[in-house]
Amino acid sequence: MKRVLVIVLLISSTACFNGSSSRTGLEGTKLPSFNLLLMDSITQFDTGRLPDEQPVVLFFVSPDCPTCRAQTEAIIANMESLKDIQFCVLTYAPFSAFKRFYKEYHLEKYSNITAGVDYNNFFIDYFKAEVVPYTAIYNSKKVLKEVLIGAADCSKIRNIAID
């Protein structure tokens, strides 16, 4: 039993650091429409309203996850090369925790970032997401190209999104 636990922990931690591709069975499907509670705590944002003709990256995070935080920092540091991609940063975490995360990284400064709480847990249910960070990359036609689990190189995200 102890051996199985060690193997599971090793596999899980490896996924968190290598930005590995994950087959979901959803590849080739359109971006789903679901609601997020935005940072003003009042506005609900429908992902179906994300801009047309622009790639979309759904970036699912936990505010306390070190790998999520590092990936957020990498995205911000590489924003110049990612400016033509619409990011939707979302979480299942309590609103107050995500609001601190949002403010800490000054996500309001980026016109291509929408951030909110998935209060219905749609993302987890739809993607069967069991780990964070979980990155679903859609092309400009809003078709799912690939899902990455763990931290991913920003150039890889860009290359997948811009087909």
C-alpha positions in Angstrom: 0.0 0.0 0.0 2.8 2.4 0.9 4.5 1.7 -2.4 1.3 2.4 -4.4 1.0 5.7 -2.5 4.5 6.7 -3.4 4.0 5.9 -7.1 0.8 7.9 -7.2 2.5 10.9 -5.5 5.4 10.7 -8.0 3.1 10.6 -11.0 1.0 13.4 -9.7 3.9 15.7 -8.9 5.5 15.0 -12.3 2.3 16.1 -14.0 2.4 19.4 -12.1 5.7 20.4 -13.5 6.0 19.2 -17.1 3.0 20.6 -19.0 2.1 17.2 -20.3 -0.6 16.8 -22.9 -3.7 15.0 -21.7 -6.3 13.3 -24.0 -9.8 14.3 -22.8 -11.9 13.0 -25.7 -13.1 16.6 -26.1 -10.5 17.5 -28.7 -12.2 19.0 -31.7 -15.3 20.2 -29.8 -16.4 23.8 -29.5 -15.7 26.0 -26.4 -18.5 25.4 -23.9 -20.6 28.2 -22.6 -20.6 28.5 -18.8 -20.8 31.3 -16.2 -18.0 32.8 -14.1 -18.4 35.2 -11.2 -16.1 38.1 -12.0 -14.0 40.0 -9.5 -16.7 42.7 -8.8 -18.6 39.8 -7.1 -21.8 40.8 -9.0 -21.1 40.3 -12.7 -21.6 36.9 -14.2 -19.6 36.4 -17.4 -20.6 33.8 -20.0 -17.6 32.2 -21.7 -19.7 32.2 -24.9 -19.0 35.9 -25.0 -15.3 35.5 -25.3 -14.1 37.4 -28.5 -14.5 35.6 -31.8 -11.6 35.0 -34.1 -9.1 34.9 -31.3 -7.6 31.8 -29.6 -8.8 31.1 -26.1 -6.9 29.5 -23.2 -9.0 28.3 -20.2 -6.4 28.4 -17.4 -7.8 26.5 -14.3 -5.9 27.3 -11.1 -6.0 27.1 -7.4 -4.8 30.4 -5.7 -2.5 28.5 -3.3 -0.9 26.1 -5.8 2.8 26.9 -6.2 2.7 25.6 -9.8 -0.3 27.6 -10.7 1.4 30.7 -9.3 4.6 30.0 -11.2 2.5 29.5 -14.4 0.7 32.8 -13.9 4.0 34.6 -13.4 5.3 33.0 -16.7 2.2 34.1 -18.6 2.5 37.6 -17.3 6.2 37.7 -18.1 5.5 36.5 -21.6 2.4 38.6 -22.2 3.9 40.4 -25.2 4.1 37.2 -27.2 0.7 36.1 -25.8 -1.2 39.3 -26.3 -3.2 37.9 -29.2 -4.6 35.1 -27.1 -7.6 35.5 -24.8 -6.9 34.0 -21.4 -9.7 33.0 -19.1 -8.3 32.4 -15.6 -10.7 30.5 -13.5 -10.9 28.6 -10.2 -13.2 26.6 -8.0 -11.6 28.3 -4.9 -13.5 30.6 -2.6 -14.1 34.0 -4.0 -12.0 35.8 -1.3 -8.9 33.6 -2.0 -9.2 34.1 -5.8 -9.7 37.9 -5.3 -6.3 38.0 -3.4 -4.7 36.0 -6.2 -6.2 38.4 -8.8 -5.0 41.5 -7.0 -1.5 40.1 -6.3 -0.9 39.4 -10.0 -2.6 42.6 -11.1 -4.6 40.6 -13.6 -6.9 43.7 -14.2 -4.0 45.3 -16.1 -4.3 42.8 -19.0 -7.1 43.4 -21.5 -6.8 39.8 -22.8 -7.4 38.2 -19.4 -10.8 37.5 -17.9 -10.8 36.1 -14.4 -13.5 34.6 -12.4 -14.8 31.9 -10.1 -16.5 28.9 -11.6 -19.2 28.8 -8.9 -21.0 25.9 -10.5 -17.9 23.7 -10.9 -18.7 23.4 -14.6 -15.0 23.2 -15.6 -14.2 20.4 -13.3 -17.2 18.4 -14.4 -16.9 19.1 -18.1 -13.1 18.3 -18.3 -13.0 15.8 -15.4 -10.1 18.0 -14.2 -8.5 16.4 -11.2 -5.3 18.6 -11.0 -4.2 22.2 -11.3 -3.0 23.9 -13.3 -5.1 22.6 -16.1 -4.9 24.5 -19.4 -7.4 23.9 -22.2 -6.3 25.6 -25.4 -8.7 26.5 -28.1 -7.9 27.9 -31.6 -9.4 31.0 -33.2 -12.4 29.0 -34.3 -13.0 28.1 -30.6 -12.2 24.4 -31.2 -10.3 22.5 -28.5 -6.8 21.8 -29.7 -5.1 20.4 -26.6 -5.2 20.2 -22.8 -2.0 20.6 -20.8 -1.6 19.4 -17.2 0.9 21.1 -15.0 3.1 24.0 -15.8 3.7 24.6 -19.5 6.1 26.6 -21.5 4.4 29.7 -22.8 5.8 29.2 -26.3 4.1 25.8 -26.3 0.8 27.4 -25.3 1.2 29.9 -28.1 2.1 27.3 -30.7 -0.9 25.2 -29.9 -3.3 28.2 -29.8 -2.1 29.8 -33.0 -2.5 27.1 -35.6 
